[in-house]
Amino acid sequence: MCRNIRTLHNFEPPATDDEVHAAALQFVRKVSGTTKPSQANQAAFDRAVHEIAHITRHLLDDLVTTAPPKDREVEAEKARARARLRYG
């Protein structure tokens, strides 16, 4: 999985459309093996990003959990602490 794709489910506030689009873009980049498609492939690339973002939004809207929502700042600080331990 791409390192830049982050968990989007069960956060308060919920994931924004920009976050969903960014995750879809990273997924399509990984699957296609390119960060910038050729002009011949641009339409297919953009369509894939749009469709995956759309489906991701539906998934996030339909998922159910009994766990309390996570706080974005708390989770970000945990990630920074893990990075400090890992990279020094």
Secondary structure, DSSP 8 states (H G I E B T S, - for coil): --TT----SSEES---HHHHHHHHHHHHHHHHT-SS--TTTHHHHHHHHHHHHHHHHHHHHH----S--EEHHHHHHHHHHHHHHHH-
